[in-house]
Amino acid sequence: AAASNLSTMYAMASKPLASGAIETADIFKSLDGGHSWTPLNIASKEHTNGAAGGWAELFAPAWAKTNSPGTVLGGQGFYNHAIAIDPADPNRAYFSGQLYTTMTTDGGSTWKRATDWMAQASTPYVHADSHCTAWGPDGSLYWTSIFTGEVGQLTPAGEKIVVAQGLMGANPITVSADGRLFVACDFLGNGLYELDPE
């Protein structure tokens, strides 16, 4: 839920396919604090900035193509998924999965691919398998890449900034109310770090 409106909530659900992949079932939205939920029918939507293209799109199975937000989990719904709702605007939300991050700025009516593992279709490169995100006070979205050790920032304008590199196992991330950025490492490393987002 967004801090500015705790009644608006989102949830992402997955489902098993006959192939063994576990794909996105749908993204659901609640306007009454979770008492009732409405499916956003994302499988029927397309990204306004198109598909990523390239070999990944050409050879990918149907459930892993990137032209629709309905494939955001990329068959790995058991493993990688993250939701980030803008604390100041409940209609602006990011949903991450295996190969890319999809976003909406109008509460789920339209969708745009915000990042892509292949860095195609004019989207910033962000490593696959998203798990943790956090919002900065200026509206920036921060994330960690556990396998590459990268800590990144996506500005409100959509620009990617690398905040730190080499923190293998970087996973939990949070930003304090006064803008202090903290990252912890697990599995592949250990430690708690305060980073300078500037």
Beta strands, then each sheet from edge to edge (+ up, - down):
strand 1: 9-16
strand 2: 22-30
strand 3: 38-39
strand 4: 82-85
strand 5: 93-96
strand 6: 100-104
strand 7: 112-116
strand 8: 133-135
strand 9: 141-145
strand 10: 150-154
strand 11: 160-164
strand 12: 170-175
strand 13: 181-185
strand 14: 191-195
sheet 1: 1+ 2- 3+
sheet 2: 4+ 5- 6+ 7-
sheet 3: 8+ 9- 10+ 11-
sheet 4: 12+ 13- 14+
end
